[in-house]
Amino acid sequence: MPNPKPGAADNADLAEPTAAPAKRARGGPKGLRIADVAAQAGVAPMTVSRVFNNPETVAPETLERVRQVVQKLGYVPNRLAGGLSSSRSRLIAAIVPTIAHSLFSETIQVFSETMSRAGYQVLLALSGYSDSSEEALLDAVLSRRPEGVLLTGVAHTDSLRERLRNVGMPIVETWDMTDTPIDMLVGFSHYEIGVAVAEHFLQRKVRTPGLVSANDERALARRDGFRERLAQAGIHEIAEVLVSPPSSVAVGKAALPTLMEQAPRLDAVFCGSDLLAIGVLGASRRLGLAVPSQLSICGFGDLEFATETTPQLTTVRVDGTHIGRTAARCLLDRLEGRDKVVVTDVGFRIVERETT
């Protein structure tokens, strides 16, 4: 074969940069497409799409085979392009005050797992305990076009409630009860918790109860139920300390001496959280008060350490896992066109231990 003319290779190299660059295909670092994954897995491209978007509709063995190919090839679906073409984002927004409290983290964990198994991703936002923060967060998350929203509590501004009713997507409120939900509701009555704790104290012949509570909407509802049930029993003078959330052990420790200044014969304390209750319990030791013979203590939350205190803490248990799973099913039923009960009351129970 004759040699190329001198300089031909050099000229070709010089011309190469002027060529239009090839478009990089979507799908991952190697430019993989969904058809490449389908070919290697021996399935149709539509099946691969269902693996990402509706995994529950794919046979388990097929699902596992496709996922193994996806992992092997490093394929990454273009969620944005898919969402634009199908008008679906597969995104669910969840707004909670905090995940530092295990009650909320427990709910979000099971909620996210349930939505993920159905092919949805959860965008988590933390609102603290501020109405303005919640509104700002909703502006941010709604701009990402979620297909559903989970909210914590039912205390929203009138303008926000009206806006949410008009967004045209399923919304589930949690951790509270109301006669006028925005859409769906999975929760329990904070007011009734306060009533139940008051009744628990009354059965133990408490006459001078006190209260340590955060001043957010849900905690104040528990306070109202507590005070009103005691008033029905003729107890109107109730020592109390209200604090800004989040609660802490240190705040509980500082609260007990303040309560006793208001009520020297204090014989019971209802605490708005288990953290506050642990603080009150610690302060009672320093003050030489025997629990429960001189001072009964009840918390709220039934956190893990409630059984590790000495004496073990009486508290109110709410099943956060049940709330998260039920809220997810409500959204999925609505997204998949099935009717769903609008309001679900998961209830609560007083877990009686050694502090009452």
Secondary structure, DSSP 8 states (H G I E B T S, - for coil): -----TTHHHHHHHHGGGS------SSSTT---HHHHHHHHTS-HHHHHHHHH-GGGS-HHHHHHHHHHHHHHT----HHHHHHHHT---EEEEEES-SSSHHHHHHHHHHHHHHHHTT-EEEEEE-TT-HHHHHHHHHHHHTT--SEEEEE-S---HHHHHHHHHS-S-EEEESS--SS-SSEEEE--HHHHHHHHHHHHHHTT--SEEEEEE-SHHHHHHHHHHHHHHHHTT----EEEEE-SS--HHHHHHHHHHHHHH-TT--EEEESSHHHHHHHHHHHHHTT--TTTT-EEE-SS--GGGGTSSS--BEEE--HHHHHHHHHHHHHHHHTT----SEEE---EEE--S--
